[in-house]
Amino acid sequence: MKRTIMAVFALFLLISPVLFNSSVMLKGETEEVGFTIKMSVTYHNNGKKNWIFTEEERAIGLFMNNSWQTIQLMNHSYPLENTTFDEDGNPVTLLQFPKTELKPGENISYTVRYYALSKPRLLPNLREEDSGTLSDIPEELKESYCEGDLWLVDDPELRNVAQNIAENETKVLVIVKKFVEWIRQNIGYSAHEVPSYPNETYTEGSGDCDDQAILFVTLCRIYEIPSYLQVGCMYMSTEGVKETYWEGHLTTSLEHIGWHGWAIVNIPPWGWLPVDLTWWRYNALDAIEKAAVTSQTTLQYMNISQIDYIASSRMYRDFLKNNGFYVYTQDEMMEASPSNHGNDTFEKLFPQILIIATVVVAVFAAGISVYIWERGKPKEIESNNSLTSTA
């Protein structure tokens, strides 16, 4: 269960198309910027038997916190059960639904809301002559990020493709650029209702953002270059879109948000760097230096390294279609002040809060004055009585 807890939700995110180059790109940013992200999900049972919820259907991701971003879960419809990490290290928490299953005709909805503080992002100056070689990659990284069922690194045809592209090159940056350029020239862009394995993308000659990233990661892993898939959301300046998939069993609505996938690759001596196969297509180095995630308008959500979310996604599609179950998702991303932690309610109520606070302070001050006066009054009377008696 833990192995696939985020896999299904990853599909919901990536299945909606991103309108490329339509987001607000803020290159050269020097200030922090804020966003709020709201995600709503509705499960509807239109079948003939009960829908018993699994952990996957109650799970929500918590994004990741690092030097590029800080993200907090601000609100959630139901109490949180526990927080854990999936096999790829993504933080996950479970919602406590008020019911464990849906009877035919029933539905249940939940909404979660995040606040994101996105920070300025810098990349190193990349030059081929400064690149490390394959022998400079630590063995522990090769062991952790060069295998996995999703990547098909033992596929003979893909291994032959990787070797023909890289030839005898040993500099990692040069090999990465060769893989990027080959995909740019040979793989077209097309959106799919379920993600594709790397051999399928290669055979069909097309794929969307995560399909192309998966093929690229496979080529890298064949050459023992550590790499994995990363998923994130992007603030979009375009109007909302609504799409239906799987014969109507999955509906997604997006408002000023797009979900995107790219690769993360370890290139010595610089370490982990993004490689975006579909955002910029001008030259190979642009895939790194102009990747969508290098802009503050893009937020990192989750990593996919070991989990075979393709198999899980296809199984879940069949599960919904075969049982008459429906899923509706609504995502929204809005700009927010970088100083109020996304607390729009506080911002709206601030004038009233200020008035109440002023009244409370005034009453408190008045109470203190009365208390001091009452404490002093008996002593004054006692002193006067004493003087009278003596006289």
N, C-alpha and C positions, 0 to 999 in steps of 0.2 A: 504493500500500500504506500509506504513512504517513498518508494522508488519512483512512483508516477504521480505523486500528489499535486504537482504543479503542471504536469504535462498537458492536461486537458485545457487548463486556463490559458496556457501559452498558445494553443491553437486559436481560442476565441480572440486573442489579441492580434495575431498575425494574419488571420484570414481576411480581414478587411484591407482593401488596397490603400496604399499611401499615394497621395497626389504629389509626385516628386517635385522638389524645388519650389513648393508653394508655402513652406513654413517661413517664419521670420528668422533669418540667419543673422546672428549678432556677433560677427567676427570682430576680434580685437576688444572683447568685453573686458572691463576692469572692475565692474561692480557686481555684487550679488543680485540675483533676481529671484522673485518668488512666483510660485504657481500653486493652484489648488487642483486636485484631480478627484473627480467623483466617479465611482463605478457602481452601477446597479445591475442586478441579475434577478430574473424571474424564472422560476421553474413551473411549468404547467403540465399536468397529467391529463392528456386527452386520450389515453389508452383504456384498456379493460382490466388492468391489474395494478396493484399498488406499486408506487415508485419508492423504493427503500433507498435513502440517501447514504452515500459513501463519504469517506473523508474528503475525497477530491471535490465533491459538490459543496462541502462546507468550508473549504480552504480558501484563504485569501493570501496573496503575497504581500510582503512588507517592504518591497523595494530594497535597495542596498544603500548603505551610508559609507562614504569614502571622501577623499580629498576634493572630489568634483561636486558632491551633492550631500545634503542632509534632508532626509524625508521622514515625516512623522505621520502615524495613523491618528487622525483627529477625532473621527466619529465612526460608529459602526452600529448597525441596526440591532444586533443581538450581542449578548455577552461573549467574551472570548474564553475559549476552553483551555487552550494551552498554546505556547509558542515553541516551535521546533525548527529544525533545518532539514531540507531534503538532501538527497545524495550528492547534489552539486553545490551544497552549502548555501542555498537560498533560504532566507528566513521566511517562515510560514506560520500562520496562526489559524485556528479553527473557530468558526462561529457556532454557538450553541443554539441551534434551531429550536423553535418551540414544539416541533414535531419531528419524529424520526422517519416519517414516510408520507407520501401524498396518495390519497385515494383518488380514483377516477373522477375527473372534473375539478379537482382542487389545484390550487397554486400557492406558491410562497415566494416572497421577494425579500431582498436585502439590499442595503446601500452602504458603501464604505466611502470615506472621504479622507484624503491625504493632503498634507501641506509639504511643499518641496522648496527648499532653498538651494538654488543652482549657483554654483561658484564659477569664477573665471577658470579657463582651461588652457594649459600650455602643453605643447608637444616639443620634443627635442629636435634639434636641427639634424635631419636625416641625410646622410651622404653615403653613397655606395662604398667609397674608399674607407669609411669608418666602420663599416658593418663587421660584426663578428661572423665566424664560420659555424658550420654544423657541429664541429667539435667543441665549440664554446658553450653549447647548450647544456645545462646541468642534467645529469642522468635522472634525478628525481622528478624533474618536470617532464621528461620523456615518458617516464613510467605512468605519470598521472594524466597526461594530456595527449597521448598519441595512440590510444586504442579506444574500444567501445563499440557496441553493437550498431549504433546509429551510423557510424562513419564508413563501414565496409572497407577498411584499409587492406584487407586481403583479396579484394576483387582483382583478378588478373588484368582485366581491361583497364581499370582505373590506375593500377600500378604502372602499366605500360604508358598510359597518358602522362602521368606525373614524371616518369623518367625521360620521356621524349621532350617534355617542356623544359625541365631543369637541366637536362644534359649532364655535363660534368661540373656544373657550378657548385661552389661550396659556400659562398657568402650568402647568409640568410636573407638579407634585404633584397639582394638581386634575385634569388629564387622566388621570394614572395611577389616581387614585381612581375616576374615572368608568369606566375600563376594568375595574377590579376589581369594581365594583358591578354592571356589566352582566353579567359572567361569572357572578357569584354568583347573579344572578336568572335567567339564561337557560341556563346549562350545568350539567347534573346530573353527579353522580359515578358512573362505572362503569369497572371494570377491563377492560383489553383484553390479548390475548395478544401483540399487536404494537403499537407506538406509532402514533398517528394524525397525519396532516398537519393543519394548522390549518383548512383548508376542510372536512375530514371531521368534525372535532370540532364545527365550527359547524353543519354540515348535520344531524348526528346529535343535536346538542343534549346531548352527554354526553362524558365522558372522565375519565381518571384524572389523577394529579398532574402528570405531564409533559405529557400532552395539553393540559390547561388552561393550563399554563405556556407551552407553545408557541403556543397561540392568543393569549394575552396578549402575548407577545413580538412576535408578528406585528403586532398592533394598534399596539404602541409603535413598531415599526420603520417602519410605514406613515407615522406622524407624525414620523419621524426622531428618535425618542427612543432612544438607545443602550440595548440590552438583550440578554440571552442566557439560556440555560438552564443551571442548575447542579444537580448531582447529589451527594447525600451519604448517609451512613448515620446511623441514630439508635439509641441504646440503648433497648431496649424492656423493660418490666417484665413483659410477658406471656410465656407459655410459647411454645415453638418451633412453627413451622408448616412444613408440607411440601406443595408443590404440583407438579402435573405439567401440562405444556403441550405444544402441537404434537403431539398424538396420541402422547404419551409420549416424544418425542424430547428433551425438556428437562425436567429435574426440579430443583427448587430446595428447599433446606432451610435454614431460618433459626432461629437460637437467640439470643434476646434482641437481635435486630437487625432493623431495617427499613430499606429503601432508599426514598429520597424525592427528588422533583424540585421545584424552584421557580425563579422568575425572579430575575435580578439586573438592576437598572435604574439608569441614571445620572440623578439628579435634582439639578439645581443649586439651591442652592450646596453641597449636602451630599455629592454624589458618588454612588458606587455603593451601592445599598441593596437588600436582599432583598425580594421580593414573593411571598408564599406564597398560592397560589390555593385550596388545599384544606385547609390545616391549621386555620386559624381562619376562621370565616364570619360573625362578628358585625357588623362594619362594615368599610369599605374600609381605614381606617388600620390596623386590626388585622393586615391582610395583611402590613404592613411591621413594625410594632412587636411583633407576637406571632408572627412567622414561626418555623417550627421551628428554623431555623438560629440564631436569637437565643439559644437555650439551649445550654449547654455539652454537653448530651447528644447534640447533632447535630454531625457532622463533615463538612466540605466535601471532596468527593472529586475531582470533575472539572467542567470547563466545556465547554459545547457551544455554539459560536457559528457556525462555518462548516461543520462536518462534518454531512452528511446521514445521521445514524445511523438514521433511519427506513427509508430505502431499503436500507442495509446490513443492518439487522436482518431485514427481510423476505426478502432474498436468502439470509441465513444460515439462516433457518427452512426455506426451500425446499431448501437444500443438504443439511441434515440429513435431512429427510423423504425426499428423492429417492434418497438413497444408503444409507439404513439405518444412519445414524450417530446416536449418543446422547451427550448431555452431562448430567452430574450436578454440581451445585454445592452446597456446604455453607458457610454463613457463620455466624460466631459472634462476639458482642461481649460482653466482660466488663469489669466495673469492676476497676481496678488502682490501686496506690499511685502518686501523682504524683511520687514521689521515686526509685523504683527502675527507671525507664525500662522498665517492663514485664518485667523480668528475673525471672520467677517462679522459674526454676531456681536462680538465685543466692540468692534468698530462702530456698528450701527447703534449700539446701546450706550456708547461712551457719554453722550450728553446727559442722559438720564442717570447714569452711574455717577457722573461728576456732581449733579445736583444732590443725589442721595448722600454721597460722601460729605458734601458741604454741610448738609443738615445734620448728619450724624456728628461731625466735628463740632458744630455750633452747640448742639444739645449736650455733648460731652463736656465742652468748656463751661457751659452754664452750670452743669451739675457739679463740676469741680469748684466753681465760685461759691455756690450755695453751701457745699460741704465745708469749705474753709470758713465761711461766715458763721455757720452753725457751730463749728468747733470753737470759735473764738468768743461767741456770745455768752455762754455760761460763765466763763472766766471773768468777763467784764462785770456781770451782775454780782458774782460772788465777791469781787473786789470792792464794789460799791457798798454791798451789805456789811462787809467787814469794817469799812470806814465809818458807817453810820452807827454801828454798835459801839465802837471805841469812843465816838464822840459822846 
